[in-house]
Amino acid sequence: DADVTQTPRNRITKTGKRIMLECSQTKGHDRMYWYRQDPGLGLRLIYYSFDVKDINKGEISDGYSVSRQAQAKFSLSLESAIPNQTALYFCATSESGTAYEQYFGPGTRLTVT
Amino acid sequence: GDSVTQMEGPVTLSEEAFLTINCTYTATGYPSLFWYVQYPGEGLQLLLKATKADDKGSNKGFEATYRKETTSFHLEKGSVQVSDSAVYFCALTANAGGTSYGKLTFGQGTILTVHP
């Protein structure tokens, strides 16, 4: 079984809908991250969490919110989806001591029409 | 703020050719530098790292040397294989103890395609 799982893997939704992307990990890591990937822009950090009670905004948090339900679960929500949120979304985890070595899930491809 | 710039892609090579993907960075202090690789349909995985100037990271035949004087971390491989076809990302983070430790800043990615 994969160490970092994301659901759903693909999602098509309409403008204005609320959508939640979920991430679970079995690595026992305390840090979790959400990124979005756009062609030609690399990965950009949306939110990150150092532990269940510590959640921080990344460089592109507007239009997104997160919830750290447990050490192993970190969800990303789009309150009112818009077309320019169409992207590939990745969840990642890391240990505190080696936070640069991040383990990525397989990604969720989100399309907003 | 911190930034990473990679050479424009995509890069197309024949098997056994020499590979170089250029990466330069702008950062305060002394960041750690990384190359991540993304195979088709998968998430990113760490390929190699270097945490201080003149360090050489290596893995799976790939190498990169941390050059502080030129703020560069170019990825090289002497003989590429078809299985190396992937997207390669250069990235940096502040060193441990800094408030940005663990926050990775990525370059835009370089698509590599290797033909038999």
gemmi code that builds the backbone of each chain (N, CA, C; Angstrom):
import gemmi

chains = {
    "A": [
        ("ASP", (0.832, -1.199, 0.000), (0.000, 0.000, 0.000), (0.869, 1.253, 0.000)),
        ("ALA", (0.354, 2.291, -0.673), (1.097, 3.530, -0.762), (1.168, 4.202, 0.607)),
        ("ASP", (2.293, 4.913, 0.841), (2.473, 5.596, 2.120), (1.648, 6.872, 2.212)),
        ("VAL", (1.469, 7.552, 1.073), (0.704, 8.793, 1.015), (-0.378, 8.609, -0.048)),
        ("THR", (-1.609, 8.662, 0.365), (-2.720, 8.455, -0.559), (-3.567, 9.712, -0.667)),
        ("GLN", (-4.098, 9.914, -1.846), (-4.947, 11.073, -2.104), (-6.245, 10.607, -2.747)),
        ("THR", (-7.346, 11.204, -2.294), (-8.640, 10.922, -2.913), (-9.400, 12.215, -3.119)),
        ("PRO", (-10.126, 12.349, -4.240), (-10.120, 11.444, -5.390), (-8.857, 11.622, -6.227)),
        ("ARG", (-8.627, 10.788, -7.198), (-7.491, 10.951, -8.105), (-7.820, 11.903, -9.247)),
        ("ASN", (-9.050, 11.924, -9.617), (-9.524, 12.830, -10.662), (-10.886, 13.368, -10.253)),
        ("ARG", (-11.123, 14.654, -10.575), (-12.406, 15.243, -10.222), (-12.708, 16.366, -11.208)),
        ("ILE", (-13.936, 16.333, -11.694), (-14.426, 17.433, -12.522), (-15.576, 18.066, -11.767)),
        ("THR", (-15.532, 19.373, -11.603), (-16.585, 20.054, -10.868), (-16.943, 21.355, -11.575)),
        ("LYS", (-18.033, 21.957, -11.137), (-18.485, 23.185, -11.778), (-18.111, 24.406, -10.939)),
        ("THR", (-18.013, 25.519, -11.609), (-17.729, 26.789, -10.928), (-18.733, 27.031, -9.811)),
        ("GLY", (-18.207, 27.438, -8.651), (-19.059, 27.744, -7.509), (-19.280, 26.596, -6.552)),
        ("LYS", (-18.942, 25.391, -6.949), (-19.128, 24.231, -6.079), (-18.038, 24.179, -5.015)),
        ("ARG", (-18.390, 23.604, -3.866), (-17.407, 23.335, -2.827), (-16.862, 21.939, -3.041)),
        ("ILE", (-15.548, 21.810, -2.906), (-14.931, 20.515, -3.107), (-13.839, 20.287, -2.077)),
        ("MET", (-13.697, 19.035, -1.648), (-12.663, 18.682, -0.678), (-11.768, 17.607, -1.271)),
        ("LEU", (-10.474, 17.824, -1.133), (-9.473, 16.832, -1.513), (-8.866, 16.280, -0.227)),
        ("GLU", (-8.709, 14.964, -0.172), (-8.256, 14.351, 1.068), (-6.881, 13.697, 0.901)),
        ("CYS", (-6.142, 13.715, 1.979), (-4.804, 13.128, 1.993), (-4.633, 12.335, 3.282)),
        ("SER", (-4.132, 11.122, 3.148), (-3.825, 10.289, 4.307), (-2.424, 9.735, 4.176)),
        ("GLN", (-1.748, 9.567, 5.313), (-0.383, 9.027, 5.273), (-0.195, 7.993, 6.377)),
        ("THR", (0.625, 7.011, 6.058), (0.943, 5.966, 7.033), (2.421, 6.010, 7.424)),
        ("LYS", (3.092, 7.102, 7.103), (4.527, 7.204, 7.376), (4.803, 7.676, 8.801)),
        ("GLY", (3.781, 8.140, 9.500), (4.001, 8.622, 10.857), (4.677, 9.978, 10.916)),
        ("HIS", (4.689, 10.705, 9.812), (5.317, 12.020, 9.772), (4.427, 13.068, 10.427)),
        ("ASP", (5.077, 14.080, 11.013), (4.286, 15.122, 11.659), (3.958, 16.282, 10.723)),
        ("ARG", (4.747, 16.456, 9.679), (4.512, 17.590, 8.784), (3.759, 17.138, 7.538)),
        ("MET", (2.808, 17.979, 7.108), (2.067, 17.696, 5.873), (1.900, 18.981, 5.080)),
        ("TYR", (1.800, 18.834, 3.766), (1.817, 19.974, 2.849), (0.798, 19.761, 1.722)),
        ("TRP", (0.269, 20.850, 1.210), (-0.515, 20.823, -0.021), (0.134, 21.757, -1.042)),
        ("TYR", (0.335, 21.211, -2.254), (0.895, 21.973, -3.372), (-0.060, 21.898, -4.567)),
        ("ARG", (0.048, 22.881, -5.437), (-0.577, 22.740, -6.744), (0.499, 22.859, -7.824)),
        ("GLN", (0.305, 22.096, -8.886), (1.253, 22.086, -9.994), (0.553, 22.582, -11.242)),
        ("ASP", (1.127, 23.580, -11.863), (0.629, 24.112, -13.121), (1.752, 24.045, -14.146)),
        ("PRO", (1.442, 23.744, -15.386), (2.488, 23.647, -16.414), (3.319, 24.922, -16.477)),
        ("GLY", (4.643, 24.755, -16.466), (5.549, 25.895, -16.573), (5.754, 26.677, -15.296)),
        ("LEU", (5.040, 26.315, -14.228), (5.154, 27.050, -12.962), (5.713, 26.213, -11.831)),
        ("GLY", (5.984, 24.962, -12.073), (6.476, 24.112, -11.001), (5.404, 23.865, -9.966)),
        ("LEU", (5.823, 23.611, -8.736), (4.897, 23.395, -7.634), (4.885, 24.617, -6.741)),
        ("ARG", (3.710, 24.999, -6.304), (3.580, 26.124, -5.397), (2.841, 25.673, -4.147)),
        ("LEU", (3.328, 26.143, -3.006), (2.820, 25.699, -1.715), (1.530, 26.444, -1.374)),
        ("ILE", (0.493, 25.679, -1.026), (-0.801, 26.266, -0.678), (-0.903, 26.432, 0.836)),
        ("TYR", (-0.756, 25.336, 1.568), (-0.790, 25.323, 3.019), (0.179, 24.258, 3.510)),
        ("TYR", (0.638, 24.431, 4.758), (1.435, 23.399, 5.386), (1.126, 23.338, 6.875)),
        ("SER", (1.375, 22.164, 7.446), (1.032, 21.926, 8.841), (2.185, 21.202, 9.504)),
        ("PHE", (2.698, 21.765, 10.595), (3.813, 21.142, 11.307), (3.328, 20.114, 12.314)),
        ("ASP", (2.115, 20.276, 12.800), (1.456, 19.242, 13.586), (-0.030, 19.570, 13.602)),
        ("VAL", (-0.803, 18.808, 14.333), (-2.259, 18.926, 14.259), (-2.732, 20.337, 14.607)),
        ("LYS", (-2.017, 21.012, 15.508), (-2.475, 22.334, 15.959), (-1.745, 23.488, 15.296)),
        ("ASP", (-0.912, 23.191, 14.329), (-0.080, 24.228, 13.701), (-0.282, 24.194, 12.191)),
        ("ILE", (-1.073, 25.142, 11.675), (-1.372, 25.215, 10.249), (-0.968, 26.593, 9.750)),
        ("ASN", (-0.313, 26.609, 8.594), (0.239, 27.860, 8.083), (-0.089, 28.041, 6.612)),
        ("LYS", (-0.245, 29.295, 6.215), (-0.490, 29.599, 4.812), (0.804, 29.525, 4.022)),
        ("GLY", (0.673, 29.038, 2.793), (1.787, 29.056, 1.869), (1.695, 30.268, 0.971)),
        ("GLU", (2.315, 30.191, -0.190), (2.376, 31.365, -1.054), (1.101, 31.634, -1.834)),
        ("ILE", (0.202, 30.639, -1.964), (-1.007, 30.840, -2.771), (-2.242, 30.306, -2.047)),
        ("SER", (-2.494, 30.743, -0.829), (-3.574, 30.189, -0.009), (-4.963, 30.774, -0.319)),
        ("ASP", (-5.025, 31.899, -0.993), (-6.328, 32.523, -1.265), (-7.232, 31.577, -2.047)),
        ("GLY", (-8.475, 31.422, -1.558), (-9.445, 30.567, -2.222), (-9.419, 29.133, -1.735)),
        ("TYR", (-8.498, 28.836, -0.797), (-8.349, 27.484, -0.254), (-8.438, 27.522, 1.269)),
        ("SER", (-8.837, 26.405, 1.864), (-8.748, 26.220, 3.301), (-8.335, 24.774, 3.559)),
        ("VAL", (-7.845, 24.523, 4.759), (-7.387, 23.175, 5.094), (-7.886, 22.781, 6.472)),
        ("SER", (-7.825, 21.472, 6.708), (-8.162, 20.922, 8.009), (-7.218, 19.763, 8.284)),
        ("ARG", (-6.605, 19.782, 9.477), (-5.740, 18.658, 9.893), (-6.529, 17.877, 10.935)),
        ("GLN", (-7.206, 16.842, 10.472), (-8.130, 16.117, 11.353), (-7.403, 15.217, 12.339)),
        ("ALA", (-6.225, 14.793, 11.962), (-5.408, 13.903, 12.793), (-3.996, 14.003, 12.249)),
        ("GLN", (-3.053, 13.390, 12.940), (-1.689, 13.461, 12.440), (-1.599, 12.904, 11.027)),
        ("ALA", (-2.425, 11.904, 10.727), (-2.313, 11.217, 9.442), (-3.201, 11.796, 8.351)),
        ("LYS", (-4.026, 12.789, 8.652), (-5.011, 13.257, 7.668), (-4.980, 14.774, 7.528)),
        ("PHE", (-4.947, 15.210, 6.269), (-4.846, 16.639, 5.966), (-5.694, 16.897, 4.731)),
        ("SER", (-6.768, 17.680, 4.873), (-7.699, 17.893, 3.769), (-7.598, 19.312, 3.241)),
        ("LEU", (-7.786, 19.437, 1.955), (-7.779, 20.736, 1.283), (-9.163, 20.994, 0.717)),
        ("SER", (-9.713, 22.188, 1.007), (-11.042, 22.533, 0.497), (-10.982, 23.761, -0.388)),
        ("LEU", (-11.785, 23.699, -1.436), (-12.026, 24.866, -2.275), (-13.467, 25.276, -1.981)),
        ("GLU", (-13.648, 26.404, -1.317), (-14.974, 26.789, -0.849), (-15.930, 27.082, -1.999)),
        ("SER", (-15.417, 27.714, -3.027), (-16.228, 28.046, -4.204), (-15.296, 27.967, -5.416)),
        ("ALA", (-15.275, 26.816, -6.037), (-14.280, 26.560, -7.082), (-14.436, 27.512, -8.273)),
        ("ILE", (-13.293, 27.885, -8.831), (-13.251, 28.724, -10.025), (-12.340, 28.069, -11.065)),
        ("PRO", (-12.534, 28.371, -12.349), (-11.755, 27.682, -13.390), (-10.240, 27.791, -13.234)),
        ("ASN", (-9.719, 28.911, -12.708), (-8.253, 28.983, -12.623), (-7.695, 28.176, -11.457)),
        ("GLN", (-8.551, 27.436, -10.758), (-8.080, 26.451, -9.787), (-7.931, 25.066, -10.417)),
        ("THR", (-8.158, 24.979, -11.708), (-7.892, 23.747, -12.447), (-6.386, 23.497, -12.410)),
        ("ALA", (-5.984, 22.345, -11.863), (-4.555, 22.061, -11.668), (-4.403, 20.635, -11.150)),
        ("LEU", (-3.149, 20.259, -10.986), (-2.800, 18.991, -10.336), (-2.397, 19.320, -8.906)),
        ("TYR", (-3.037, 18.670, -7.943), (-2.792, 18.960, -6.532), (-2.058, 17.791, -5.883)),
        ("PHE", (-1.020, 18.137, -5.146), (-0.225, 17.128, -4.457), (-0.223, 17.372, -2.966)),
        ("CYS", (-0.332, 16.280, -2.230), (-0.100, 16.275, -0.800), (1.294, 15.694, -0.560)),
        ("ALA", (1.965, 16.171, 0.453), (3.298, 15.659, 0.788), (3.445, 15.612, 2.302)),
        ("THR", (4.375, 14.769, 2.757), (4.654, 14.669, 4.189), (6.162, 14.690, 4.412)),
        ("SER", (6.556, 15.017, 5.627), (7.973, 14.937, 5.983), (8.109, 14.839, 7.490)),
        ("GLU", (9.286, 14.402, 7.907), (9.632, 14.441, 9.323), (10.216, 15.816, 9.642)),
        ("SER", (10.138, 16.211, 10.903), (10.647, 17.520, 11.285), (12.150, 17.631, 11.059)),
        ("GLY", (12.867, 16.597, 11.428), (14.318, 16.687, 11.356), (14.875, 16.697, 9.946)),
        ("THR", (14.128, 16.126, 9.020), (14.556, 16.101, 7.609), (13.432, 16.639, 6.759)),
        ("ALA", (13.002, 17.845, 7.087), (11.788, 18.387, 6.463), (11.942, 18.631, 4.972)),
        ("TYR", (13.209, 18.704, 4.490), (13.392, 18.919, 3.068), (13.046, 17.672, 2.259)),
        ("GLU", (13.110, 16.489, 2.872), (12.825, 15.252, 2.156), (11.339, 14.968, 2.283)),
        ("GLN", (10.615, 15.388, 1.283), (9.178, 15.276, 1.322), (8.728, 14.105, 0.464)),
        ("TYR", (7.717, 13.409, 0.961), (7.160, 12.247, 0.292), (5.798, 12.638, -0.265)),
        ("PHE", (5.668, 12.479, -1.571), (4.487, 12.973, -2.256), (3.483, 11.870, -2.544)),
        ("GLY", (2.206, 12.257, -2.481), (1.155, 11.381, -2.961), (1.103, 11.390, -4.477)),
        ("PRO", (0.202, 10.616, -5.066), (0.148, 10.489, -6.524), (-0.535, 11.651, -7.217)),
        ("GLY", (-1.170, 12.525, -6.447), (-1.797, 13.703, -7.039), (-3.280, 13.534, -7.316)),
        ("THR", (-3.977, 14.675, -7.322), (-5.393, 14.744, -7.708), (-5.505, 15.732, -8.853)),
        ("ARG", (-6.030, 15.263, -9.970), (-6.236, 16.172, -11.108), (-7.631, 16.758, -10.995)),
        ("LEU", (-7.685, 18.070, -10.772), (-8.958, 18.766, -10.591), (-9.231, 19.657, -11.796)),
        ("THR", (-10.433, 19.519, -12.338), (-10.875, 20.377, -13.433), (-12.135, 21.104, -13.008)),
        ("VAL", (-12.091, 22.436, -13.113), (-13.252, 23.259, -12.769), (-13.801, 23.852, -14.064)),
        ("THR", (-15.053, 23.532, -14.372), (-15.636, 23.994, -15.640), (-16.576, 25.183, -15.425)),
    ],
    "B": [
        ("GLY", (12.268, 37.427, -2.243), (12.163, 36.086, -1.693), (13.024, 35.095, -2.460)),
        ("ASP", (13.014, 33.870, -1.978), (13.797, 32.823, -2.626), (13.185, 32.457, -3.979)),
        ("SER", (14.050, 32.071, -4.901), (13.551, 31.628, -6.206), (14.532, 30.642, -6.833)),
        ("VAL", (14.018, 29.826, -7.724), (14.807, 28.834, -8.452), (14.463, 28.941, -9.930)),
        ("THR", (15.474, 28.966, -10.757), (15.276, 29.052, -12.207), (15.941, 27.864, -12.883)),
        ("GLN", (15.176, 27.144, -13.683), (15.708, 26.008, -14.435), (15.764, 26.337, -15.912)),
        ("MET", (16.614, 25.608, -16.612), (16.706, 25.812, -18.058), (15.369, 25.481, -18.713)),
        ("GLU", (15.136, 26.163, -19.816), (13.903, 25.921, -20.553), (13.898, 24.502, -21.090)),
        ("GLY", (12.747, 23.907, -21.106), (12.608, 22.582, -21.694), (11.677, 22.641, -22.881)),
        ("PRO", (11.221, 21.491, -23.358), (11.669, 20.158, -22.941), (13.027, 19.804, -23.550)),
        ("VAL", (13.651, 18.795, -22.953), (14.925, 18.281, -23.426), (14.698, 16.893, -24.011)),
        ("THR", (15.174, 16.682, -25.218), (15.035, 15.392, -25.886), (16.412, 14.861, -26.229)),
        ("LEU", (16.725, 13.634, -25.779), (18.036, 13.043, -25.995), (17.887, 11.611, -26.495)),
        ("SER", (18.941, 11.137, -27.108), (19.021, 9.723, -27.450), (19.635, 8.962, -26.278)),
        ("GLU", (19.303, 7.693, -26.191), (19.867, 6.858, -25.127), (21.392, 6.921, -25.154)),
        ("GLU", (22.006, 6.951, -23.990), (23.455, 7.010, -23.754), (24.040, 8.399, -23.955)),
        ("ALA", (23.225, 9.385, -24.264), (23.726, 10.751, -24.385), (24.008, 11.337, -23.007)),
        ("PHE", (24.795, 12.430, -22.995), (25.107, 13.154, -21.769), (24.009, 14.172, -21.480)),
        ("LEU", (23.631, 14.253, -20.223), (22.559, 15.157, -19.811), (23.082, 16.246, -18.899)),
        ("THR", (22.665, 17.475, -19.178), (22.827, 18.580, -18.242), (21.519, 19.344, -18.186)),
        ("ILE", (21.027, 19.572, -16.983), (19.882, 20.459, -16.775), (20.359, 21.551, -15.829)),
        ("ASN", (20.317, 22.776, -16.305), (20.830, 23.893, -15.510), (19.829, 24.369, -14.468)),
        ("CYS", (20.360, 24.760, -13.321), (19.543, 25.302, -12.243), (20.345, 26.394, -11.540)),
        ("THR", (19.758, 27.557, -11.378), (20.350, 28.621, -10.591), (19.326, 29.084, -9.563)),
        ("TYR", (19.832, 29.680, -8.497), (18.927, 30.050, -7.419), (19.240, 31.431, -6.864)),
        ("THR", (18.263, 31.990, -6.193), (18.418, 33.221, -5.419), (17.858, 32.945, -4.041)),
        ("ALA", (18.674, 33.165, -3.028), (18.214, 32.890, -1.665), (19.057, 33.669, -0.684)),
        ("THR", (18.487, 33.948, 0.464), (19.264, 34.557, 1.546), (19.936, 33.443, 2.338)),
        ("GLY", (21.041, 33.750, 2.905), (21.732, 32.771, 3.724), (22.291, 31.620, 2.903)),
        ("TYR", (22.269, 30.448, 3.504), (22.887, 29.279, 2.892), (21.863, 28.162, 2.787)),
        ("PRO", (21.122, 28.154, 1.688), (20.060, 27.148, 1.568), (20.611, 25.756, 1.306)),
        ("SER", (19.772, 24.766, 1.483), (20.037, 23.419, 0.997), (19.384, 23.281, -0.372)),
        ("LEU", (19.996, 22.492, -1.227), (19.534, 22.369, -2.612), (19.196, 20.921, -2.941)),
        ("PHE", (18.208, 20.753, -3.829), (17.709, 19.413, -4.114), (17.325, 19.296, -5.587)),
        ("TRP", (17.346, 18.057, -6.050), (16.668, 17.700, -7.288), (15.625, 16.653, -6.963)),
        ("TYR", (14.404, 16.942, -7.412), (13.303, 15.993, -7.323), (12.972, 15.523, -8.739)),
        ("VAL", (12.439, 14.291, -8.840), (12.052, 13.736, -10.137), (10.599, 13.271, -10.069)),
        ("GLN", (9.891, 13.512, -11.151), (8.484, 13.100, -11.245), (8.326, 12.214, -12.472)),
        ("TYR", (8.141, 10.919, -12.241), (7.892, 9.990, -13.339), (6.430, 10.095, -13.767)),
        ("PRO", (6.128, 9.720, -14.987), (4.761, 9.884, -15.499), (3.706, 9.278, -14.576)),
        ("GLY", (2.711, 10.084, -14.237), (1.593, 9.614, -13.428), (1.886, 9.478, -11.947)),
        ("GLU", (3.033, 9.937, -11.514), (3.403, 9.779, -10.104), (3.662, 11.123, -9.434)),
        ("GLY", (3.789, 11.078, -8.108), (4.207, 12.258, -7.372), (5.717, 12.423, -7.451)),
        ("LEU", (6.200, 13.514, -6.901), (7.636, 13.784, -6.919), (8.357, 12.893, -5.912)),
        ("GLN", (9.620, 12.612, -6.189), (10.464, 11.910, -5.227), (11.840, 12.532, -5.246)),
        ("LEU", (12.461, 12.549, -4.064), (13.770, 13.162, -3.941), (14.806, 12.343, -4.703)),
        ("LEU", (15.588, 13.001, -5.556), (16.621, 12.336, -6.342), (17.981, 12.489, -5.668)),
        ("LEU", (18.336, 13.731, -5.293), (19.604, 13.951, -4.615), (19.575, 15.290, -3.907)),
        ("LYS", (20.547, 15.481, -3.002), (20.563, 16.717, -2.224), (22.006, 17.144, -1.920)),
        ("ALA", (22.142, 18.428, -1.580), (23.423, 18.978, -1.122), (23.106, 20.073, -0.114)),
        ("THR", (23.734, 20.008, 1.041), (23.344, 20.919, 2.111), (24.337, 22.044, 2.350)),
        ("LYS", (25.518, 22.009, 1.722), (26.444, 23.128, 1.886), (27.297, 23.273, 0.645)),
        ("ALA", (27.944, 24.431, 0.550), (28.736, 24.752, -0.632), (29.784, 23.681, -0.907)),
        ("ASP", (29.944, 23.357, -2.188), (30.897, 22.379, -2.714), (30.488, 20.929, -2.477)),
        ("ASP", (29.388, 20.708, -1.778), (28.863, 19.345, -1.651), (28.435, 18.832, -3.017)),
        ("LYS", (28.622, 17.545, -3.237), (28.126, 16.900, -4.447), (27.084, 15.882, -4.036)),
        ("GLY", (25.872, 16.038, -4.545), (24.844, 15.028, -4.343), (24.861, 14.056, -5.503)),
        ("SER", (24.576, 12.787, -5.226), (24.566, 11.806, -6.307), (23.583, 10.687, -5.985)),
        ("ASN", (23.002, 10.132, -7.044), (22.056, 9.039, -6.896), (21.690, 8.533, -8.281)),
        ("LYS", (21.628, 7.237, -8.465), (21.190, 6.606, -9.720), (21.972, 7.111, -10.930)),
        ("GLY", (23.228, 7.481, -10.752), (24.051, 7.958, -11.852), (23.951, 9.452, -12.090)),
        ("PHE", (23.029, 10.115, -11.407), (22.892, 11.571, -11.500), (23.806, 12.239, -10.463)),
        ("GLU", (24.304, 13.416, -10.815), (25.135, 14.187, -9.903), (24.801, 15.661, -10.018)),
        ("ALA", (25.011, 16.392, -8.921), (24.892, 17.844, -8.945), (25.799, 18.396, -7.854)),
        ("THR", (26.505, 19.495, -8.146), (27.426, 20.109, -7.193), (26.921, 21.485, -6.805)),
        ("TYR", (26.898, 21.745, -5.524), (26.446, 23.018, -4.952), (27.554, 24.053, -5.157)),
        ("ARG", (27.329, 25.001, -6.075), (28.312, 26.044, -6.388), (27.805, 27.369, -5.855)),
        ("LYS", (28.334, 27.760, -4.707), (27.860, 29.000, -4.089), (28.280, 30.215, -4.903)),
        ("GLU", (29.484, 30.160, -5.491), (29.999, 31.330, -6.205), (29.183, 31.671, -7.446)),
        ("THR", (28.557, 30.643, -8.043), (27.723, 30.887, -9.219), (26.247, 30.663, -8.909)),
        ("THR", (25.909, 30.427, -7.662), (24.547, 30.111, -7.201), (23.874, 29.125, -8.143)),
        ("SER", (24.551, 27.992, -8.340), (24.048, 27.001, -9.293), (24.078, 25.606, -8.697)),
        ("PHE", (23.257, 24.732, -9.298), (23.165, 23.333, -8.859), (22.725, 22.526, -10.082)),
        ("HIS", (23.584, 22.443, -11.062), (23.241, 21.799, -12.330), (23.214, 20.283, -12.200)),
        ("LEU", (22.217, 19.661, -12.805), (22.066, 18.202, -12.770), (22.756, 17.599, -13.989)),
        ("GLU", (23.530, 16.526, -13.772), (24.234, 15.878, -14.867), (24.112, 14.360, -14.753)),
        ("LYS", (24.144, 13.723, -15.930), (24.248, 12.269, -15.987), (25.025, 11.912, -17.241)),
        ("GLY", (25.955, 11.008, -17.091), (26.858, 10.704, -18.200), (26.212, 9.925, -19.335)),
        ("SER", (25.217, 9.105, -19.023), (24.629, 8.246, -20.049), (23.170, 7.983, -19.670)),
        ("VAL", (22.261, 8.675, -20.335), (20.854, 8.555, -19.951), (20.220, 7.317, -20.563)),
        ("GLN", (19.187, 6.859, -19.910), (18.418, 5.710, -20.362), (16.974, 6.128, -20.621)),
        ("VAL", (16.262, 5.306, -21.374), (14.852, 5.607, -21.642), (14.076, 5.760, -20.340)),
        ("SER", (14.437, 4.968, -19.347), (13.749, 4.997, -18.056), (13.983, 6.293, -17.280)),
        ("ASP", (14.890, 7.140, -17.725), (15.120, 8.446, -17.090), (14.130, 9.497, -17.561)),
        ("SER", (13.320, 9.172, -18.530), (12.309, 10.109, -19.031), (11.364, 10.490, -17.890)),
        ("ALA", (11.306, 11.787, -17.599), (10.558, 12.259, -16.436), (10.624, 13.783, -16.430)),
        ("VAL", (10.004, 14.384, -15.418), (10.141, 15.824, -15.194), (11.064, 16.007, -14.000)),
        ("TYR", (12.040, 16.882, -14.140), (13.033, 17.120, -13.095), (12.855, 18.517, -12.528)),
        ("PHE", (12.802, 18.591, -11.186), (12.594, 19.852, -10.493), (13.793, 20.149, -9.598)),
        ("CYS", (14.326, 21.330, -9.719), (15.323, 21.840, -8.794), (14.578, 22.555, -7.662)),
        ("ALA", (15.081, 22.463, -6.444), (14.372, 23.074, -5.320), (15.365, 23.483, -4.243)),
        ("LEU", (14.931, 24.375, -3.369), (15.764, 24.777, -2.238), (14.907, 24.960, -1.000)),
        ("THR", (15.595, 24.917, 0.149), (14.956, 25.287, 1.397), (15.992, 25.903, 2.315)),
        ("ALA", (15.529, 26.728, 3.224), (16.427, 27.270, 4.232), (16.941, 26.136, 5.103)),
        ("ASN", (18.130, 26.301, 5.658), (18.689, 25.245, 6.493), (17.984, 25.138, 7.836)),
        ("ALA", (18.185, 24.035, 8.486), (17.545, 23.772, 9.770), (17.835, 24.905, 10.745)),
        ("GLY", (16.825, 25.268, 11.495), (16.957, 26.362, 12.437), (16.329, 27.635, 11.924)),
        ("GLY", (16.188, 27.729, 10.595), (15.529, 28.891, 10.026), (14.019, 28.703, 10.042)),
        ("THR", (13.303, 29.806, 10.020), (11.844, 29.714, 10.082), (11.260, 29.115, 8.819)),
        ("SER", (12.022, 29.124, 7.726), (11.516, 28.570, 6.469), (11.960, 27.142, 6.246)),
        ("TYR", (12.593, 26.529, 7.230), (13.097, 25.180, 7.056), (11.961, 24.228, 6.692)),
        ("GLY", (12.193, 23.462, 5.613), (11.175, 22.527, 5.177), (10.231, 23.087, 4.146)),
        ("LYS", (10.192, 24.394, 3.971), (9.354, 24.976, 2.924), (10.183, 24.975, 1.639)),
        ("LEU", (9.799, 24.105, 0.737), (10.543, 23.967, -0.509), (10.084, 24.991, -1.533)),
        ("THR", (11.051, 25.623, -2.181), (10.781, 26.489, -3.325), (11.248, 25.739, -4.561)),
        ("PHE", (10.351, 25.513, -5.510), (10.650, 24.709, -6.694), (10.889, 25.575, -7.921)),
        ("GLY", (11.741, 25.083, -8.807), (11.813, 25.634, -10.146), (10.625, 25.148, -10.954)),
        ("GLN", (10.561, 25.576, -12.209), (9.374, 25.288, -13.009), (9.350, 23.882, -13.590)),
        ("GLY", (10.431, 23.146, -13.443), (10.478, 21.785, -13.960), (10.999, 21.722, -15.384)),
        ("THR", (11.733, 20.667, -15.682), (12.260, 20.431, -17.029), (11.854, 19.030, -17.464)),
        ("ILE", (11.148, 18.956, -18.585), (10.715, 17.656, -19.106), (11.860, 17.033, -19.895)),
        ("LEU", (12.227, 15.816, -19.530), (13.262, 15.077, -20.244), (12.625, 13.875, -20.928)),
        ("THR", (12.884, 13.752, -22.222), (12.447, 12.585, -22.979), (13.684, 11.939, -23.585)),
        ("VAL", (13.842, 10.634, -23.335), (14.982, 9.897, -23.875), (14.455, 8.861, -24.851)),
        ("HIS", (14.974, 8.918, -26.082), (14.565, 7.973, -27.124), (15.571, 6.846, -27.254)),
        ("PRO", (15.088, 5.628, -27.576), (16.018, 4.491, -27.754), (16.984, 4.738, -28.908)),
    ],
}
model = gemmi.Model(1)
for chain_id, residues in chains.items():
    chain = gemmi.Chain(chain_id)
    for i, (resn, *xyz) in enumerate(residues, 1):
        res = gemmi.Residue()
        res.name, res.seqid = resn, gemmi.SeqId(i, " ")
        for name, pos in zip(("N", "CA", "C"), xyz):
            atom = gemmi.Atom()
            atom.name, atom.element = name, gemmi.Element(name[0])
            atom.pos, atom.b_iso = gemmi.Position(*pos), 0.0
            res.add_atom(atom)
        chain.add_residue(res)
    model.add_chain(chain)
structure = gemmi.Structure()
structure.add_model(model)
structure.setup_entities()
